[in-house]
């Protein structure tokens, strides 16, 4: 549809999964919101879409670190401060080049009739 930007809400996805599965949380690398944004990012890059993926609505600094390399991230002041005061390494987790080696995802084609 030619979307310029999409902004999946990492924390909202996490909140839903926590409530649905009656758990207190997930490790950041297993966080359903992080996994969702990772899949979305890699899908768009694998299929040549120019759409910017901007993760948002974070619940922890660790979620942010798991998405390092995403096109854009909206990070609240509390987490910016935590990142500024952190000595944690910040390796790139997402990249257009890395998307080539991510699990293959079939390109979906929708139009009004098929939808």
C-alpha positions in Angstrom: 0.0 0.0 0.0 3.0 2.2 0.0 3.2 3.0 3.7 6.1 5.3 4.6 6.4 4.2 8.2 5.0 1.5 10.5 5.4 1.6 14.2 4.7 -1.7 16.0 4.3 -1.2 19.8 6.7 -3.7 21.4 5.3 -3.2 24.9 1.7 -3.4 23.9 2.4 -6.8 22.3 4.2 -7.9 25.4 1.4 -6.8 27.6 -1.1 -8.8 25.6 1.0 -12.0 25.8 1.7 -11.6 29.5 -2.1 -11.3 30.2 -3.1 -14.1 27.7 -0.4 -16.5 29.1 -0.7 -15.4 32.7 3.1 -14.9 33.1 5.1 -12.1 34.7 7.4 -11.5 31.7 9.8 -12.9 29.1 13.5 -12.6 28.7 14.2 -9.7 26.2 15.4 -12.1 23.5 12.1 -14.1 23.8 9.8 -11.1 24.3 6.9 -11.5 21.9 7.0 -7.7 21.0 10.7 -7.9 20.2 10.2 -11.1 18.2 7.3 -9.4 16.3 9.3 -6.3 15.4 12.2 -8.5 14.4 10.0 -10.5 12.0 8.4 -7.3 10.6 11.8 -5.6 10.1 13.3 -8.7 8.3 10.1 -9.2 6.2 10.2 -5.7 4.9 13.9 -5.8 4.2 13.8 -9.2 2.6 11.1 -8.1 0.2 12.6 -4.8 -0.7 10.0 -2.5 0.9 11.2 1.1 1.5 8.9 1.3 4.5 10.6 2.5 7.7 10.1 0.2 10.7 10.0 2.2 14.0 9.7 0.2 17.2 7.8 1.9 20.0 6.2 1.6 23.4 9.1 -0.1 25.2 8.9 -1.7 28.7 12.6 -2.2 29.3 16.1 -1.1 28.2 16.7 -4.7 27.2 13.9 -4.7 24.6 15.6 -1.6 23.1 19.0 -3.3 22.9 17.4 -6.4 21.3 16.2 -4.1 18.4 19.5 -2.3 17.9 19.7 -1.5 14.2 16.0 -1.1 13.6 15.3 1.8 11.2 14.0 4.0 14.0 13.0 3.5 17.7 11.0 5.9 19.9 12.7 5.8 23.3 11.2 7.5 26.3 13.4 9.7 28.6 13.6 7.0 31.3 15.2 4.5 28.9 17.4 7.1 27.3 18.8 7.9 30.7 19.4 4.2 31.4 21.1 3.7 28.1 23.3 6.8 28.7 24.4 5.4 32.1 24.9 1.9 30.8 28.2 0.3 29.9 26.4 -2.5 28.0 27.7 -3.3 24.6 25.2 -2.4 21.8 25.8 -4.9 19.0 23.7 -4.4 15.9 20.9 -7.0 15.9 18.9 -5.9 12.9 20.3 -4.8 9.5 19.2 -5.0 5.8 22.2 -7.2 5.2 21.3 -9.5 8.1 17.7 -9.8 6.8 19.1 -11.8 3.9 20.1 -14.6 6.3 17.0 -14.4 8.4 14.4 -17.1 8.1 12.7 -16.9 4.6 9.3 -15.3 4.7 7.0 -15.5 1.7 6.0 -12.2 0.2 2.3 -11.6 0.7 0.3 -9.9 -2.0 -3.1 -8.5 -1.1 -5.6 -6.4 -3.1 -9.1 -5.4 -2.3 -10.7 -8.4 -4.0 -8.5 -11.0 -2.3 -8.7 -9.3 1.1 
